[in-house]
Amino acid sequence: MQRKLTITVGEDVYRALHQKIGRGSISRFIESLVRPRILEDDALEAEYRLAAKDRGQEQAAQDWIESGVDEALD
């Protein structure tokens, strides 16, 4: 389901959106920019929190960090 949202932008941004994106594509363009920043970040954060609860994986990650593998890549 889609919902209508009214936003306010500067005149220059308004003109540029119409010129570069096109009148019928502005909503899709804005959603494509906003969606990853507010929805996917939450999902990723939730996965990190879940992974942090897995003590075995958390210890394996800590062991890898402390092993100095990144120093060997230089």
Buried (B, 14 or more C-beta within 10 A) or exposed (E): EEEEEEEEEEEEEEEEBEEEBEEEEBEEEBEEEEEEEEEEEEEEEEEEEEEEEEEEEEEEEEEEEEEEEEEEEE
